[in-house]
Amino acid sequence: MLYKNNLENMLFEKGLSKTVKKGTILQREGDTQLKSFAVTKGLLRSYIIDAKGKEHIFMFAPEDWIVGDLYGKALKQPTRLFIDALEDSEILEINPEVEITNELALKGLEKAIRRAAMLQNRVLMLMSATAWERYQYFIEIYPDLYNRVPQKMIASYLGITPQALSRIRGEWARSKK
Amino acid sequence: MLYKNNLENMLFEKGLSKTVKKGTILQREGDTQLKSFAVTKGLLRSYIIDAKGKEHIFMFAPEDWIVGDLYGKALKQPTRLFIDALEDSEILEINPEVEITNELALKGLEKAIRRAAMLQNRVLMLMSATAWERYQYFIEIYPDLYNRVPQKMIASYLGITPQALSRIRGEWARSKK
């Protein structure tokens, strides 16, 4: 069991354990029963599709990550986020009936603040970072994903063109030699 | 006293009440003693300055908002955020010594999840929204700010050019007639 701390134990106890094949869509835009998934093995992602049909990747969720639509949950709105599996994966669906005890609240508070902090960083990156800084950001957040995810998806996550990403990866590889 | 609920009462009791003049800088990039401020009257903002010297506005904080650097706090790093006063303001500085009780944790959890939800929405906006949608987003989040803040600052917050904002505001005004 990957989830050793109390928060995860409690959130996922009686949660639904699932094995999903690569390509499985777990949530679609417009769904009203919002779900959150913890990844124990494999890789999920969340993304939106804009009015022109273009995909924008909001999050990759490899092992130990949790993915879900906080906005839809907090504002009780249908989701905008698709969630699918980029690899064959083993996941746990969070039990929405779990009672928030005091202990859970304290640990959840830490986790929620950290999630907000990461999103603050992402906003600042999207507003101001160069392609080089964006790639550095990606490597920091997801140190083992750069060979597991297609380049065009990394570019989508970072808000740069695949061409810019390809150029940066070349410079990056040379700078690490 | 604006802060009626227990969370704010407890966070701000023994907090430092201040009156600050328009233009006062309350926090600078590189500061290590990170501060959070609640606005009781007036208007603060937080922003970064990028490597080229360009400002990017992370947040406006009018009455009832709290502004601070969650990332610096969560990761115990010096801040990247400047915080200054856009109007003469009355503010409360959060007491960093406050003990997180169970009750505080529960209320804080709600607030932290909501902040993360808003930031999720901002990330998706910065990745995919048209200038029109961005302006709509601004009006929703800050319904009474559009005449209190210089246009170029609204454009900076939304990640569009002042020219695009000016065009959108014209269309917006006509659409509301």
Chai-1 contact restraints between the chains, C-beta under 6 A:
chainA,res_idxA,chainB,res_idxB,connection_type,confidence,min_distance_angstrom,max_distance_angstrom,comment,restraint_id
A,I48,B,L124,contact,1.0,0.0,6.0,A-B,restraint_1
A,D50,B,S128,contact,1.0,0.0,6.0,A-B,restraint_2
A,H56,B,M127,contact,1.0,0.0,6.0,A-B,restraint_3
A,H56,B,S128,contact,1.0,0.0,6.0,A-B,restraint_4
A,L70,B,A116,contact,1.0,0.0,6.0,A-B,restraint_5
A,L70,B,A117,contact,1.0,0.0,6.0,A-B,restraint_6
A,L70,B,Q120,contact,1.0,0.0,6.0,A-B,restraint_7
A,Y71,B,A117,contact,1.0,0.0,6.0,A-B,restraint_8
A,Y71,B,Q120,contact,1.0,0.0,6.0,A-B,restraint_9
A,Y71,B,N121,contact,1.0,0.0,6.0,A-B,restraint_10
A,A74,B,I113,contact,1.0,0.0,6.0,A-B,restraint_11
A,A74,B,R114,contact,1.0,0.0,6.0,A-B,restraint_12
A,A74,B,A117,contact,1.0,0.0,6.0,A-B,restraint_13
A,N102,B,N102,contact,1.0,0.0,6.0,A-B,restraint_14
A,A105,B,A105,contact,1.0,0.0,6.0,A-B,restraint_15
A,A105,B,L106,contact,1.0,0.0,6.0,A-B,restraint_16
A,A105,B,L109,contact,1.0,0.0,6.0,A-B,restraint_17
A,L106,B,A105,contact,1.0,0.0,6.0,A-B,restraint_18
A,G108,B,L109,contact,1.0,0.0,6.0,A-B,restraint_19
A,L109,B,A105,contact,1.0,0.0,6.0,A-B,restraint_20
A,L109,B,G108,contact,1.0,0.0,6.0,A-B,restraint_21
A,L109,B,L109,contact,1.0,0.0,6.0,A-B,restraint_22
A,L109,B,A112,contact,1.0,0.0,6.0,A-B,restraint_23
A,A112,B,L109,contact,1.0,0.0,6.0,A-B,restraint_24
A,A112,B,A112,contact,1.0,0.0,6.0,A-B,restraint_25
A,A112,B,I113,contact,1.0,0.0,6.0,A-B,restraint_26
A,A112,B,A116,contact,1.0,0.0,6.0,A-B,restraint_27
A,I113,B,A74,contact,1.0,0.0,6.0,A-B,restraint_28
A,I113,B,A112,contact,1.0,0.0,6.0,A-B,restraint_29
A,R114,B,A74,contact,1.0,0.0,6.0,A-B,restraint_30
A,R115,B,A116,contact,1.0,0.0,6.0,A-B,restraint_31
A,A116,B,L70,contact,1.0,0.0,6.0,A-B,restraint_32
A,A116,B,A112,contact,1.0,0.0,6.0,A-B,restraint_33
A,A116,B,R115,contact,1.0,0.0,6.0,A-B,restraint_34
A,A116,B,A116,contact,1.0,0.0,6.0,A-B,restraint_35
A,A116,B,L119,contact,1.0,0.0,6.0,A-B,restraint_36
A,A117,B,L70,contact,1.0,0.0,6.0,A-B,restraint_37
A,A117,B,Y71,contact,1.0,0.0,6.0,A-B,restraint_38
A,A117,B,A74,contact,1.0,0.0,6.0,A-B,restraint_39
A,L119,B,A116,contact,1.0,0.0,6.0,A-B,restraint_40
A,L119,B,L119,contact,1.0,0.0,6.0,A-B,restraint_41
A,Q120,B,L70,contact,1.0,0.0,6.0,A-B,restraint_42
A,Q120,B,Y71,contact,1.0,0.0,6.0,A-B,restraint_43
A,N121,B,Y71,contact,1.0,0.0,6.0,A-B,restraint_44
A,R122,B,V123,contact,1.0,0.0,6.0,A-B,restraint_45
A,V123,B,R122,contact,1.0,0.0,6.0,A-B,restraint_46
A,V123,B,V123,contact,1.0,0.0,6.0,A-B,restraint_47
A,L124,B,I48,contact,1.0,0.0,6.0,A-B,restraint_48
A,L126,B,L126,contact,1.0,0.0,6.0,A-B,restraint_49
A,M127,B,H56,contact,1.0,0.0,6.0,A-B,restraint_50
A,M127,B,G159,contact,1.0,0.0,6.0,A-B,restraint_51
A,S128,B,D50,contact,1.0,0.0,6.0,A-B,restraint_52
A,S128,B,H56,contact,1.0,0.0,6.0,A-B,restraint_53
A,G159,B,M127,contact,1.0,0.0,6.0,A-B,restraint_54
